[in-house]
Amino acid sequence: MQLPEDQWRAGHIPADVYRQIPPGTDLRKVVIVQEAPRSYKGPIVLTLVIVAGSIAVLLVIAFVVQVIAAAAVAVISASGGISYTISRSSKDNK
């Protein structure tokens, strides 16, 4: 028996638990309940949901900012507030 779980399965009662049993108790009828091992599935799933939600929120914010910027440029250029010209000097003017 290497592990404490093996001792529990074999019917061995550790000394500290044995001292807590009242005198005169039939040890054949004693049931020792073990706590279930901790599951990490819930915290891992919660972390993944939070990360995915944060990424989704950032993508939505980026899309909304892009749409607002495009609309602002369209409105300003349509109203004549922005004029952009490209002037190229020709090499013929020497």
trRosetta pair geometry for C-beta under 8 A, 3 or more apart (Angstrom, degrees):
i j d omega theta_ij theta_ji phi_ij phi_ji
1 6 4.1 -176 -146 114 86 125
1 7 5.4 98 168 -67 142 72
1 10 6.2 -71 -92 -10 139 148
1 12 7.6 94 169 -3 172 148
2 6 6.3 76 44 13 56 149
3 6 4.8 107 62 -3 77 100
3 7 7.6 -141 102 -2 49 83
4 7 5.4 -51 -156 33 44 114
4 8 6.6 46 148 -21 70 100
4 14 7.9 -5 -148 -62 107 128
5 8 5.6 -50 -151 33 38 113
5 9 6.4 35 152 -17 67 105
5 34 8.0 44 -116 -117 85 168
6 9 5.8 -55 -148 38 32 109
6 10 6.3 28 154 -18 65 110
7 10 5.7 -59 -145 39 31 109
7 12 4.0 -65 -176 60 88 131
7 14 7.3 71 128 -61 139 86
8 12 6.9 -80 -73 58 25 80
8 32 6.5 -121 -147 88 103 132
8 34 6.6 37 -170 -58 165 131
13 17 5.4 -120 -177 89 87 113
13 18 4.8 113 123 -72 113 92
13 21 7.6 -3 174 -22 150 140
13 27 6.8 -107 -14 -156 150 120
13 30 7.1 26 -92 94 139 144
13 32 7.1 168 -114 -48 87 142
14 17 4.9 82 63 15 84 103
14 18 6.7 -146 97 -12 38 92
15 18 5.3 -53 -140 35 32 117
15 19 6.5 36 159 -25 64 101
16 19 6.0 -47 -152 27 30 112
16 20 7.2 28 150 -18 58 105
17 20 5.8 -59 -159 32 39 112
17 21 7.1 46 147 -31 67 97
17 32 6.6 23 -177 -115 153 131
18 21 5.9 -47 -159 16 38 114
21 25 5.1 -115 170 50 104 144
21 27 7.2 50 163 -98 166 86
21 30 6.3 -33 -118 -109 134 146
22 25 5.3 104 69 -36 76 115
25 29 7.6 -126 173 66 84 98
25 30 6.4 70 143 -70 122 109
26 29 4.6 50 91 16 106 108
26 30 7.5 -170 97 -30 55 80
27 30 5.2 -34 -149 5 49 121
36 39 7.9 -13 133 -28 113 95
39 42 6.4 78 107 -1 101 95
40 43 5.8 -57 -162 47 65 105
40 44 5.7 65 142 -25 85 109
41 44 6.0 -65 -148 40 27 110
41 45 6.1 24 159 -17 66 111
42 45 6.0 -59 -145 38 26 107
42 46 6.2 27 158 -19 64 109
43 46 5.5 -54 -144 38 32 115
43 47 6.3 35 157 -21 66 104
44 47 5.8 -54 -151 34 30 111
44 48 6.5 28 153 -16 64 106
45 48 5.7 -55 -148 38 33 110
45 49 6.3 34 154 -20 66 106
46 49 5.7 -54 -147 36 30 111
46 50 6.4 30 154 -19 64 106
47 50 5.8 -54 -148 35 31 111
47 51 6.4 28 155 -16 65 107
48 51 5.8 -54 -145 38 31 109
48 52 6.1 28 157 -16 66 108
49 52 5.9 -56 -143 41 29 108
49 53 6.1 30 157 -20 64 110
50 53 5.8 -56 -146 38 27 112
50 54 6.3 29 155 -21 63 106
51 54 5.8 -54 -148 34 30 111
51 55 6.5 28 154 -17 64 105
52 55 5.8 -54 -148 37 32 110
52 56 6.3 33 153 -20 65 106
53 56 5.6 -54 -146 37 32 112
53 57 6.3 33 155 -20 66 104
54 57 5.8 -53 -148 35 31 111
54 58 6.4 30 154 -17 64 106
55 58 5.8 -55 -148 38 32 110
55 59 6.4 32 154 -19 65 106
56 59 5.8 -55 -148 36 31 111
56 60 6.4 30 154 -18 65 105
57 60 5.8 -55 -149 37 31 111
57 61 6.3 32 153 -19 65 106
58 61 5.6 -53 -146 37 32 112
58 62 6.3 33 155 -20 65 105
59 62 5.7 -53 -146 36 31 111
59 63 6.4 32 155 -19 64 106
60 63 5.7 -55 -148 37 31 111
60 64 6.3 30 155 -18 66 107
61 64 5.8 -55 -146 37 30 110
61 65 6.3 30 155 -19 65 107
62 65 5.8 -54 -146 37 30 111
62 66 6.4 31 154 -20 63 107
63 66 5.7 -56 -149 35 31 112
63 67 6.4 28 154 -17 66 105
64 67 5.8 -54 -147 37 32 110
64 68 6.3 32 154 -18 66 107
65 68 5.7 -55 -146 38 31 111
65 69 6.2 30 155 -19 65 107
66 69 5.8 -55 -146 37 29 110
66 70 6.3 27 156 -17 64 107
67 70 5.8 -55 -146 38 30 109
67 71 6.2 29 156 -18 65 108
68 71 5.8 -56 -146 39 29 110
68 72 6.2 31 155 -21 64 107
69 72 5.7 -53 -146 35 30 112
69 73 6.5 29 156 -16 64 105
70 73 5.9 -54 -148 37 31 109
70 74 6.3 31 153 -19 64 108
71 74 5.6 -55 -147 37 32 112
71 75 6.3 30 156 -19 66 106
72 75 5.9 -55 -145 37 29 108
72 76 6.2 24 159 -15 65 110
73 76 6.0 -58 -142 41 28 107
73 77 6.0 20 162 -13 66 111
73 82 7.7 -41 -153 30 69 157
74 77 6.1 -60 -141 42 25 103
74 78 6.0 23 160 -18 63 113
75 78 5.9 -59 -144 39 26 109
75 79 6.3 16 160 -12 63 111
76 79 6.1 -63 -146 41 27 104
76 81 4.4 -80 -167 66 80 122
76 82 5.0 55 134 -10 107 112
77 80 7.8 50 -179 -69 32 21
77 81 7.3 -89 -74 53 25 77
77 82 5.1 -51 -89 58 68 109
80 83 7.2 6 -167 -58 63 97
89 93 6.7 -87 -180 44 94 128
90 93 5.7 100 75 -6 86 96
91 94 7.5 16 167 -53 58 97
